[in-house]
Amino acid sequence: MIDMDVVLDNIDLQILNLMQSNARISNSDLAKEINMAPSAVLERVKKLEQKKVIKQYNAAIDPASVQQKLLAFIFIKSKEGFTCCSDIAQQLANIPEVQEVHHIAGEDCFLIKIRTADSASLMALMRNSLQKIPNILSTKTTIVLETVKEQQQLVIPKPVKAIV
């Protein structure tokens, strides 16, 4: 959970923008881009990590290259209705193929994103994992035919230019 009191200045925003587009950017290259000393930039990055603004560093892997060709979204309704317990959410999050778990408003309680090899493996996952979670009342599955855009990158506010 991010501290709601986190204040990001222009330099922090520049760092986040550069690191989001290339998480492997070297500290010296980052410092050159921002016109700061490498030690100052490193200190800033460490503070952003400590504040949980930077949560982790990832490699974006093509799902098809690791035989994860099927993408599905599943709406889940629980017996508890809108007051869905966090126990169900945690059980869903513990399933390796589940990439995202969202507690949602509306008729359903959760929306999950799943990647599997094919429809047979999706069916097996639903039978062997989802069906065993108590208090799940129903599921609605949507299989993705084509992905036009998928990204984890956020829109980072542009740094404010100083008035001199």
C-alpha positions as CSV (number, residue, x, y, z in Angstrom):
1,M,0.0,0.0,0.0
2,I,1.3,3.4,-1.0
3,D,1.5,6.1,1.7
4,M,-1.0,8.7,0.7
5,D,1.3,11.5,1.9
6,V,4.0,10.7,-0.7
7,V,5.0,13.9,-2.4
8,L,6.8,13.5,-5.7
9,D,8.8,16.5,-7.1
10,N,9.9,17.1,-10.7
11,I,13.1,15.1,-10.3
12,D,11.2,12.1,-8.9
13,L,8.7,12.3,-11.9
14,Q,11.6,12.4,-14.4
15,I,13.2,9.4,-12.7
16,L,10.0,7.4,-12.8
17,N,9.3,8.3,-16.4
18,L,12.8,7.2,-17.5
19,M,12.8,4.0,-15.3
20,Q,9.3,3.0,-16.5
21,S,10.4,3.1,-20.1
22,N,13.6,1.3,-19.3
23,A,13.9,-0.3,-15.9
24,R,17.5,-1.5,-16.8
25,I,18.7,2.1,-17.3
26,S,22.0,2.5,-15.6
27,N,22.4,4.9,-12.7
28,S,25.0,6.9,-14.6
29,D,22.7,7.1,-17.7
30,L,19.8,8.2,-15.5
31,A,22.0,10.8,-13.9
32,K,23.1,12.1,-17.3
33,E,19.5,12.4,-18.5
34,I,18.5,14.4,-15.4
35,N,21.7,16.4,-15.1
36,M,22.4,15.3,-11.6
37,A,25.3,13.5,-9.8
38,P,24.9,9.7,-9.9
39,S,25.1,9.5,-6.1
40,A,22.1,11.9,-5.8
41,V,20.1,9.9,-8.3
42,L,20.9,6.7,-6.6
43,E,19.7,8.2,-3.3
44,R,16.5,9.3,-4.9
45,V,15.8,5.9,-6.4
46,K,16.4,4.2,-3.1
47,K,13.9,6.6,-1.4
48,L,11.3,5.9,-4.1
49,E,11.8,2.1,-3.4
50,Q,11.5,2.6,0.3
51,K,8.3,4.6,-0.1
52,K,7.0,1.8,-2.3
53,V,6.5,4.2,-5.2
54,I,8.8,1.8,-7.2
55,K,7.3,-1.5,-6.2
56,Q,9.4,-3.9,-8.3
57,Y,11.4,-4.4,-11.5
58,N,10.0,-6.7,-14.2
59,A,10.9,-8.3,-17.5
60,A,8.0,-8.1,-20.0
61,I,7.8,-11.6,-21.5
62,D,5.9,-12.5,-24.6
63,P,3.2,-14.9,-23.3
64,A,3.1,-17.0,-26.5
65,S,6.8,-17.7,-26.2
66,V,6.2,-19.5,-22.9
67,Q,3.1,-21.3,-24.2
68,Q,0.6,-19.0,-22.5
69,K,-1.5,-18.3,-25.6
70,L,-4.9,-18.1,-24.0
71,L,-6.0,-14.9,-22.2
72,A,-9.3,-14.9,-20.3
73,F,-11.1,-12.7,-17.9
74,I,-13.4,-14.3,-15.3
75,F,-16.1,-12.5,-13.4
76,I,-16.7,-14.2,-10.1
77,K,-19.8,-13.9,-7.8
78,S,-19.5,-15.0,-4.2
79,K,-22.2,-16.0,-1.8
80,E,-21.3,-13.0,0.4
81,G,-22.3,-10.6,-2.4
82,F,-20.6,-7.2,-2.3
83,T,-19.1,-7.8,1.1
84,C,-16.8,-10.4,-0.4
85,C,-14.3,-11.6,2.0
86,S,-10.6,-11.1,1.5
87,D,-10.1,-14.8,2.0
88,I,-11.5,-15.5,-1.5
89,A,-9.4,-12.8,-3.0
90,Q,-6.3,-14.3,-1.4
91,Q,-7.1,-17.8,-2.6
92,L,-7.6,-16.4,-6.1
93,A,-4.3,-14.6,-5.9
94,N,-2.5,-17.8,-4.9
95,I,-3.4,-19.5,-8.2
96,P,-0.2,-19.2,-10.4
97,E,-2.1,-18.6,-13.6
98,V,-4.1,-15.7,-12.2
99,Q,-2.3,-12.5,-13.1
100,E,-4.7,-10.0,-11.6
101,V,-7.4,-10.0,-9.0
102,H,-9.8,-7.1,-8.7
103,H,-12.6,-6.6,-6.2
104,I,-15.2,-4.9,-8.3
105,A,-18.5,-3.0,-7.8
106,G,-21.6,-4.3,-9.5
107,E,-23.3,-7.7,-9.8
108,D,-20.1,-9.7,-9.5
109,C,-17.5,-9.5,-6.7
110,F,-14.2,-10.1,-8.5
111,L,-12.7,-9.8,-11.9
112,I,-9.6,-12.0,-12.5
113,K,-7.2,-12.1,-15.4
114,I,-5.8,-15.6,-16.3
115,R,-3.3,-16.8,-18.8
116,T,-3.1,-20.5,-19.8
117,A,-1.8,-22.6,-22.7
118,D,-5.3,-23.3,-24.2
119,S,-9.0,-23.8,-23.5
120,A,-8.4,-27.3,-22.1
121,S,-5.9,-25.9,-19.5
122,L,-8.4,-23.1,-18.7
123,M,-11.1,-25.7,-18.1
124,A,-8.7,-27.7,-15.9
125,L,-7.9,-24.6,-13.9
126,M,-11.5,-23.8,-13.3
127,R,-12.3,-27.4,-12.2
128,N,-9.2,-27.9,-10.1
129,S,-8.7,-24.5,-8.6
130,L,-11.7,-22.2,-8.8
131,Q,-14.3,-24.8,-8.1
132,K,-12.5,-25.7,-4.9
133,I,-12.7,-22.2,-3.4
134,P,-15.6,-22.1,-1.0
135,N,-18.4,-19.5,-1.4
136,I,-17.9,-19.0,-5.1
137,L,-21.4,-18.9,-6.4
138,S,-20.8,-18.4,-10.2
139,T,-18.3,-17.5,-12.8
140,K,-18.6,-15.8,-16.3
141,T,-15.6,-16.3,-18.5
142,T,-14.6,-14.1,-21.4
143,I,-11.9,-15.4,-23.7
144,V,-9.8,-12.8,-25.6
145,L,-9.5,-13.4,-29.3
146,E,-7.0,-10.6,-30.0
147,T,-5.1,-8.1,-27.9
148,V,-4.7,-4.7,-29.4
149,K,-3.0,-3.0,-26.4
150,E,-1.8,-4.4,-23.1
151,Q,0.6,-2.5,-20.8
152,Q,1.4,-2.0,-17.2
153,Q,2.9,1.5,-17.7
154,L,1.2,4.4,-16.0
155,V,0.8,7.9,-17.3
156,I,3.3,9.8,-15.2
157,P,2.5,13.5,-14.8
158,K,4.9,15.8,-16.7
159,P,7.3,17.7,-14.5
160,V,6.2,21.3,-14.0
161,K,8.6,23.8,-15.5
162,A,10.0,26.3,-13.1
163,I,9.2,29.9,-13.7
164,V,12.3,32.2,-13.6
